[in-house]
Amino acid sequence: MASLATPIAITRPKIIEFGSGTASLAGRWATAQGFSRILVVADAFNAARVDLLGLTGEVTIFGEVRPEPDLPNLEAVLAVAERVKPDLVIGFGGGSAMDLAKLVAVLPGSGQSLQDVVGPEKVAGKRSALMQVPTTAGTGSEAGTRALVTDPKTQNKLAVQSLHMLADIAVIDPDLTLTLPPAVTAATGVDAMAHCVEAFTSLKAHPLIDMYALEGVRLVGRFLGRAIADGSDIEARAGLSLASLYGGYCLGPVNTAAGHAVAYPLGTRHHIAHGAANALIFPHTLAFNAPAVPEKTAAILAALGLKASARQEEVFEGAHRYCAELGCEMKLSRLSVPRDDLPAMASEAHAIRRLLDNNPRDISRDEILTLYEAAY
């Protein structure tokens, strides 16, 4: 883990508008910048409430973003962008919408395909201005430079990272999350926490990011239960939106580790929502890593309001109970995952080296399989 003197680079959107009622600022900013051809990338639910953004001019809405966007989903929105030629792209939704918006802002007219830009910093340049407006509090994608798309042939996530995909403005209005049902609130909140936890315990962890990571965990510990109990609690919603933003800060220079790698096959192979997959896996990887990062593990539990411990059994018990009490499903067998697919899932997860190489403790393919069996 990095010392204070270790070089690190962090990026932020040029403008971050945060707080209740800020959604309408999206339209004001777009108008002030002189944008006239706007493409909004959204899921079906958010496509029906684009009016909340107060946009003017020629507005085209692509409202077919899938929960786990794949190559056909990307190709469909790129086809719309090629026709519209937007000067502003807006990601309006959860991480899926915002990830696709990033790619729509850079690929049309570039001469590059998705395969050309998979990996770090291969994007030739930015083609459209980019605004991100999150409607969930989990991914932190509004603050990041990565986009993930699933290849249906290989069932693997293709990751693109580029500074050209950083938003020009992020508008984070917790009012937009008031419609989230308790189960989605829980899953997305744990996803935000997982970003912070995995960055905090990563081999690439850095004191500059640790402050955001631990505060993000504290915010989840303080507000997630409240938001589930009362979805109209705007202070709790704002706290989770901030935790999600801090998780996004963690992803750029540090990124996630084993937790996300082990969770990914649940989404790519069995279409389990990303947040729900992370919640189910979280106690297992936190406990697995505890011997390698005992002090940080204890700090994580304390930040969640749990008994501080670095003993694997106590770490697992506390984290598992925490997620279960939020209403998260904690058994793979109840999510229609066939047991005979666990070995293939373990092999697939073990191959995600871009994340596993960040993990504070080496985890083998057989250990991942054991973890899946324990979660089954």
C-alpha positions in Angstrom: 0.0 0.0 0.0 1.2 3.4 -0.9 3.0 5.9 1.3 2.2 9.6 1.6 5.0 10.3 -0.9 3.8 7.9 -3.6 2.7 9.8 -6.7 -1.0 9.7 -7.5 -3.2 11.5 -10.0 -6.9 12.2 -9.3 -9.5 13.6 -11.6 -12.9 15.2 -11.1 -15.6 16.5 -13.4 -15.0 20.2 -14.1 -18.3 21.1 -12.4 -20.2 19.2 -9.7 -23.6 20.4 -8.8 -24.8 18.6 -5.7 -27.9 18.8 -3.6 -31.7 18.7 -3.5 -33.3 20.4 -6.4 -30.2 20.7 -8.6 -31.6 18.6 -11.5 -33.0 21.6 -13.3 -29.6 23.1 -13.4 -28.8 20.6 -16.2 -30.9 22.5 -18.7 -29.7 25.9 -17.5 -26.1 24.8 -18.0 -26.7 23.3 -21.4 -28.5 26.4 -22.6 -25.7 28.7 -21.2 -23.1 26.6 -23.1 -25.1 27.0 -26.3 -25.8 23.3 -26.9 -28.6 22.7 -29.4 -28.5 19.0 -30.2 -28.7 16.9 -27.0 -28.8 13.1 -26.7 -30.1 11.7 -23.4 -29.0 8.2 -22.7 -31.4 6.6 -20.2 -33.3 3.5 -19.1 -37.0 3.3 -19.8 -38.0 4.7 -16.4 -35.8 7.7 -16.6 -36.5 8.3 -20.2 -40.1 9.1 -19.1 -38.9 11.9 -16.7 -36.3 13.7 -18.8 -38.4 16.9 -18.3 -37.0 17.1 -14.8 -33.7 18.3 -16.4 -35.3 21.4 -18.0 -33.6 20.8 -21.4 -34.4 23.0 -24.4 -33.5 22.8 -28.1 -33.4 19.6 -30.1 -33.5 16.7 -27.5 -33.3 13.1 -28.6 -33.9 10.4 -26.0 -32.4 6.9 -26.2 -34.5 5.1 -23.5 -33.4 1.5 -23.9 -30.4 1.1 -21.6 -30.3 -2.3 -20.1 -29.3 -3.0 -16.5 -26.1 -4.8 -17.6 -25.5 -3.1 -21.0 -24.0 -5.4 -23.7 -22.5 -4.8 -27.1 -25.8 -4.8 -28.9 -27.1 -2.2 -26.5 -24.1 0.0 -27.2 -24.4 -0.5 -30.9 -28.0 0.6 -30.8 -27.3 3.9 -29.0 -24.2 4.6 -31.2 -26.5 4.3 -34.2 -28.7 7.0 -32.8 -25.7 9.2 -32.0 -24.4 8.8 -35.6 -27.7 10.1 -36.9 -28.3 12.9 -34.3 -24.6 14.1 -34.1 -25.2 15.5 -30.6 -23.0 18.3 -29.3 -24.0 17.3 -25.7 -24.5 13.7 -24.4 -26.3 13.2 -21.1 -26.2 10.0 -19.1 -29.4 10.0 -17.0 -29.8 6.9 -14.8 -27.6 4.5 -13.0 -24.2 3.3 -13.9 -25.3 1.5 -17.0 -26.7 4.7 -18.6 -23.7 6.8 -17.5 -21.2 4.2 -18.8 -22.9 4.1 -22.2 -23.0 7.9 -22.3 -19.3 8.0 -21.9 -18.7 5.8 -24.9 -21.3 7.8 -27.0 -19.4 11.0 -26.2 -16.2 9.6 -27.7 -16.8 6.9 -30.3 -19.1 8.3 -33.1 -17.1 9.8 -35.9 -13.8 8.8 -34.3 -13.0 5.9 -36.6 -12.5 3.8 -33.5 -14.6 0.7 -32.4 -15.1 -0.4 -28.9 -12.5 -3.1 -29.4 -10.0 -0.4 -30.4 -10.4 1.4 -27.1 -10.7 -1.5 -24.5 -8.0 -0.9 -21.9 -6.4 2.2 -20.4 -6.2 5.5 -22.4 -6.7 4.3 -25.9 -9.5 6.7 -26.8 -8.4 9.2 -29.5 -10.3 12.2 -28.2 -13.6 13.6 -27.1 -16.3 14.2 -29.7 -19.2 15.6 -27.6 -19.6 17.4 -24.3 -20.7 15.0 -21.5 -23.0 15.5 -18.6 -23.8 12.9 -16.0 -27.0 12.9 -13.9 -27.2 9.9 -11.6 -30.5 8.6 -10.4 -29.2 5.9 -8.1 -26.7 6.1 -5.3 -24.3 3.3 -6.0 -21.9 3.3 -8.9 -20.3 6.7 -8.7 -19.9 6.6 -12.5 -20.6 10.3 -12.7 -17.2 11.0 -11.3 -15.2 8.4 -13.2 -13.4 7.7 -16.5 -14.3 4.0 -16.9 -17.1 2.4 -18.9 -18.0 -1.3 -18.8 -19.9 -3.2 -21.5 -20.6 -7.0 -21.5 -19.5 -9.1 -24.5 -22.4 -11.6 -24.8 -20.2 -14.1 -26.7 -17.5 -14.4 -23.9 -19.8 -13.2 -21.0 -16.9 -10.9 -19.9 -17.0 -7.2 -19.2 -15.0 -5.0 -21.5 -13.5 -2.1 -19.6 -12.6 1.2 -21.2 -10.7 3.8 -19.3 -10.0 7.3 -20.7 -9.7 10.8 -19.4 -11.7 11.8 -22.5 -14.7 10.2 -20.9 -14.6 12.4 -17.8 -17.8 14.4 -17.5 -17.7 18.1 -18.1 -20.4 18.5 -15.4 -22.1 16.1 -12.9 -25.5 17.0 -11.5 -26.2 15.0 -8.4 -29.7 15.6 -7.1 -30.7 13.2 -4.4 -34.3 14.0 -5.1 -33.9 11.8 -8.2 -33.3 8.8 -6.0 -36.5 9.1 -3.9 -38.3 6.7 -6.3 -35.8 3.8 -5.6 -37.5 0.9 -3.9 -36.0 -0.5 -0.7 -34.3 -3.5 -2.4 -32.6 -1.3 -5.0 -31.7 1.3 -2.4 -30.0 -1.5 -0.4 -28.1 -3.1 -3.3 -26.9 0.2 -4.7 -25.9 1.5 -1.3 -23.8 -1.6 -0.7 -22.2 -1.2 -4.1 -21.1 2.3 -3.2 -19.7 0.9 0.1 -17.9 -1.9 -1.8 -16.2 0.6 -4.0 -14.9 2.4 -0.9 -14.0 -0.7 1.0 -12.1 -2.3 -1.9 -10.2 0.9 -2.6 -9.4 1.3 1.1 -7.9 -2.2 1.4 -6.3 -2.4 -2.1 -2.7 -2.9 -2.7 -2.9 0.5 -4.5 -4.5 2.2 -1.6 -3.3 5.7 -1.0 -3.8 8.2 1.9 -5.2 10.7 -0.6 -8.0 8.3 -1.4 -8.3 6.7 2.0 -10.1 9.8 3.4 -12.8 9.5 0.7 -13.0 5.7 1.1 -13.5 5.6 4.8 -15.9 8.6 4.9 -17.9 6.9 2.1 -18.2 3.8 4.3 -19.3 5.9 7.3 -21.9 7.6 5.2 -23.4 4.3 4.2 -23.3 3.1 7.7 -25.1 6.2 8.9 -27.7 6.6 6.2 -28.4 3.4 4.3 -30.7 1.9 6.9 -32.5 5.1 7.2 -33.2 5.4 3.5 -34.5 1.8 3.3 -36.8 2.4 6.3 -38.1 5.7 4.9 -37.5 6.3 1.2 -38.6 10.0 1.5 -35.8 10.8 4.0 -34.0 13.3 1.8 -31.0 13.7 4.2 -30.4 10.0 4.1 -30.7 10.0 0.3 -28.2 12.9 0.1 -25.8 11.0 2.4 -26.0 8.0 0.1 -25.5 10.2 -3.0 -22.4 11.6 -1.4 -21.1 8.1 -0.5 -21.6 7.1 -4.1 -19.7 10.1 -5.3 -16.8 9.3 -2.9 -16.8 5.7 -4.2 -16.5 7.1 -7.7 -13.4 9.1 -6.5 -11.9 5.9 -5.3 -12.4 4.1 -8.6 -10.1 6.3 -10.8 -6.7 6.1 -9.2 -7.2 2.9 -7.1 -10.1 0.8 -8.3 -11.8 -2.2 -6.9 -10.4 -5.7 -6.2 -11.5 -9.2 -5.4 -15.0 -8.3 -4.3 -16.0 -6.9 -7.7 -14.1 -9.6 -9.6 -15.9 -12.3 -7.8 -19.3 -10.5 -8.2 -19.0 -9.9 -11.9 -19.9 -13.4 -13.2 -23.2 -13.2 -11.3 -24.1 -10.3 -13.5 -22.6 -11.4 -16.8 -23.6 -15.0 -16.6 -26.8 -14.9 -14.6 -28.0 -11.3 -15.0 -28.0 -10.5 -11.3 -28.1 -6.8 -10.7 -24.6 -5.5 -10.0 -25.4 -4.1 -6.6 -27.2 -7.2 -5.4 -24.2 -9.3 -6.6 -21.8 -7.1 -4.6 -23.9 -7.3 -1.5 -23.9 -11.1 -1.6 -20.2 -11.4 -2.1 -19.1 -8.5 0.2 -18.9 -10.4 3.6 -17.0 -13.3 2.0 -14.2 -11.2 0.4 -14.0 -8.8 3.4 -13.4 -11.7 5.7 -11.0 -13.4 3.3 -8.9 -10.2 3.1 -9.0 -9.5 6.9 -5.7 -11.3 7.7 -3.8 -9.1 5.2 -5.4 -5.8 6.3 -6.5 -6.2 9.9 -6.5 -2.6 11.0 -8.3 -1.4 8.0 -10.9 -4.2 8.3 -11.6 -3.2 11.9 -12.0 0.4 10.8 -14.5 -0.6 8.1 -16.6 -2.5 10.6 -16.5 0.4 13.0 -17.5 2.8 10.2 -20.6 0.7 9.6 -21.5 0.8 13.2 -20.5 -2.8 13.8 -18.1 -4.3 16.3 -14.5 -3.6 15.2 -12.7 -6.8 14.6 -10.1 -8.4 12.3 -10.9 -12.0 13.2 -12.2 -13.7 10.1 -15.2 -15.3 11.7 -16.3 -12.1 13.4 -15.8 -10.1 10.3 -17.9 -12.4 8.2 -20.6 -12.7 10.8 -20.9 -8.9 11.2 -20.8 -8.0 7.5 -23.2 -10.8 6.6 -25.7 -9.8 9.3 -25.4 -6.2 8.2 -26.3 -6.9 4.6 -29.0 -9.4 5.5 -30.7 -6.9 7.8 -30.8 -4.4 4.9 -32.9 -7.0 3.0 -30.2 -8.2 0.6 -30.4 -11.7 -0.7 -27.4 -13.6 0.7 -27.7 -17.0 -0.9 -26.7 -17.8 -4.6 -29.2 -20.7 -4.6 -32.1 -18.2 -4.2 -31.0 -16.2 -7.3 -31.4 -19.1 -9.7 -27.7 -19.7 -10.1 -27.1 -23.4 -10.9 -24.6 -25.1 -8.7 -22.8 -26.8 -11.6 -21.9 -23.4 -13.0 -19.8 -22.4 -9.9 -16.6 -23.9 -11.3 -16.9 -21.9 -14.6 -17.7 -18.8 -12.6 -14.6 -19.3 -10.4 -12.4 -19.6 -13.5 -14.0 -16.5 -15.1 -13.5 -14.4 -11.9 -9.9 -15.6 -11.4 -9.1 -14.3 -14.9 -10.1 -10.7 -14.1 -6.5 -9.8 -13.3 -7.1 -6.0 -13.7 -9.0 -6.3 -10.3 -7.5 -9.3 -8.6 -4.0 -7.9 -8.9 -5.2 -5.1 -6.6 -6.3 -7.4 -3.9 -4.3 -7.3 -0.6 -4.3 -11.1 -0.4 -3.7 -13.5 -3.3 -6.8 -15.5 -4.0 -6.7 -18.7 -6.1 -9.3 -20.0 -8.4 -10.0 -22.8 -5.9 -10.4 -20.3 -3.1 -12.9 -18.4 -5.3 -14.8 -21.6 -5.9 -14.8 -22.3 -2.1 -16.2 -18.8 -1.6 -19.0 -19.4 -4.1 -19.8 -22.7 -2.4 -20.0 -20.9 1.0 -22.3 -18.3 -0.6 -24.6 -20.9 -2.2 
